[in-house]
Amino acid sequence: MVYFISDLHLGHKSVIDMCRRPFADVEEMNEALIAAWNGRVRKNDHVYIVGDFSFRSDVSPEEYLKRLKGRKHLIIGNHDRTWIDKIDLAKYFEDWTSMLVTDFGKGKTTLCHFPMLAFEGKYLIHGHMHNNTARTYWSYLRTMDNAFNAGVDVNGFMPVTFEELVANNAEFRKNN
C-alpha cells in the first residue's frame, strides 16, 4: 500500500493553536499522530512524507522515526531543514529529495512540499498550507482538481491513500 502525509510538525507546540488541532498539548498530539500512523501502516507499506515531519521538538526526530512503521520516503519541507543534517537519513528513509516526479499507477505525479501552480505530470501532491485558506494562492489552488494537500490537518491526522487524499481534498474545497 502507498500512503501520503504532510505537516505532522511532531514536537511543535504552537501548531496546535495555529491550525486548531484537537489536542490538549504537544504530547497528546505526538502520540495521536503516531498511533494513527501505526494503526494503518504495515511494515512494507510505503509512506511519502511530503515535508515538515518535525519542528521545534524537544526530542530528536529519530525518537519519532523509530516508532513509525513502513518504508518512509521524505520530500523535504522548509521545517525539515532544521534537523535533516543532524541524523543519519539512510537509517530511516528509503530516499529523500526536495521534489519527486513518479507514477503510483494513477498517472505521473509531482510530490513537492510547496503548492505549485505549474508542475510536471497529471497530479500534484503537496503540503505546507495545513488548513490555512487565508493564503494568497488558495483561491486559485482550490480550483485545481488535480492538486492535493497531504497535510494532516485536512486528512484526519493520518497517512492516507491516493483515493482518500482525493476525497478529503474535495470535501475540504467544498467547505472552504
SVG drawing of the C-alpha trace seen along z (x, -y; Angstrom):
<svg xmlns="http://www.w3.org/2000/svg" viewBox="-19 -37 43 42">
<polyline fill="none" stroke="black" stroke-width="0.4" points="0.0,0.0 1.1,-3.6 0.3,-6.4 0.8,-10.2 1.1,-12.5 2.5,-16.0 2.9,-18.7 2.9,-16.4 5.1,-19.0 5.8,-16.4 7.0,-18.2 5.8,-21.6 3.6,-23.0 2.4,-26.2 1.0,-24.2 -1.9,-23.1 -3.3,-26.6 -2.2,-27.8 -4.1,-25.0 -6.8,-24.5 -5.7,-20.9 -7.9,-19.0 -5.2,-18.2 -4.7,-19.4 -0.9,-19.5 2.1,-18.5 2.5,-15.1 -1.1,-14.2 -0.7,-15.4 2.5,-13.4 1.0,-10.2 -2.2,-10.6 -0.3,-11.1 2.0,-8.1 -0.9,-5.9 -2.9,-6.9 0.1,-6.2 0.8,-2.8 -2.9,-1.9 -2.8,-2.0 0.7,-1.4 2.2,2.0 5.9,3.0 6.2,3.0 3.8,0.1 5.4,-3.0 4.7,-6.3 5.6,-9.5 6.1,-12.3 5.5,-15.5 7.5,-17.7 7.6,-19.2 7.8,-15.9 9.1,-17.6 9.7,-21.1 10.8,-22.8 10.7,-19.5 12.4,-18.9 13.4,-15.5 15.2,-14.3 13.1,-13.3 14.8,-10.0 12.7,-9.2 9.6,-9.5 11.0,-7.8 12.0,-4.7 8.4,-4.3 6.8,-4.6 6.0,-1.6 6.6,-1.4 9.1,-2.3 9.4,-6.0 10.2,-8.5 10.9,-12.1 10.0,-15.1 11.9,-17.8 9.9,-20.7 11.0,-24.0 11.0,-23.0 12.8,-19.7 15.9,-21.7 16.4,-22.3 17.0,-18.6 17.9,-16.6 21.6,-17.2 21.7,-16.1 20.6,-12.4 21.5,-9.5 18.7,-9.8 19.6,-6.5 18.7,-4.7 15.1,-5.9 14.3,-6.8 14.3,-4.8 15.1,-8.1 14.8,-11.9 14.6,-14.8 13.1,-18.2 10.8,-17.1 9.8,-13.8 8.1,-13.1 6.9,-9.5 3.9,-7.3 2.0,-5.4 -0.3,-3.8 -2.6,-6.8 -0.5,-8.8 2.6,-10.9 2.6,-12.8 4.8,-15.5 5.3,-15.5 6.6,-18.8 6.2,-20.3 5.2,-23.6 2.0,-24.0 2.9,-24.7 0.6,-26.3 2.5,-24.5 4.1,-21.1 5.1,-18.0 2.5,-15.3 -1.1,-14.7 -1.2,-15.3 0.4,-17.4 0.6,-16.2 1.8,-18.9 1.8,-20.1 2.8,-23.4 -0.5,-25.2 -2.0,-23.0 -5.7,-24.0 -5.0,-27.7 -7.3,-29.1 -6.1,-32.7 -3.0,-32.0 -3.0,-34.3 -2.8,-31.3 -5.7,-29.4 -8.3,-31.0 -6.6,-29.6 -5.3,-26.3 -8.8,-25.3 -9.8,-25.3 -7.1,-22.8 -8.9,-19.4 -5.6,-17.6 -3.7,-19.2 -4.0,-17.5 -2.9,-18.7 -1.4,-15.8 -1.4,-17.8 -2.6,-16.0 -5.0,-18.9 -7.2,-18.1 -6.6,-14.3 -7.8,-13.1 -4.3,-13.3 -3.2,-10.1 -1.4,-8.8 -3.9,-8.4 -4.2,-6.5 -4.4,-8.4 -8.2,-7.8 -8.6,-9.1 -6.4,-12.1 -8.7,-12.9 -11.9,-12.6 -10.6,-14.5 -9.4,-17.4 -12.8,-17.5 -14.5,-17.8 -12.1,-20.5 -12.6,-22.5 -16.3,-22.2 -16.3,-23.5 -13.8,-26.3"/>
</svg>
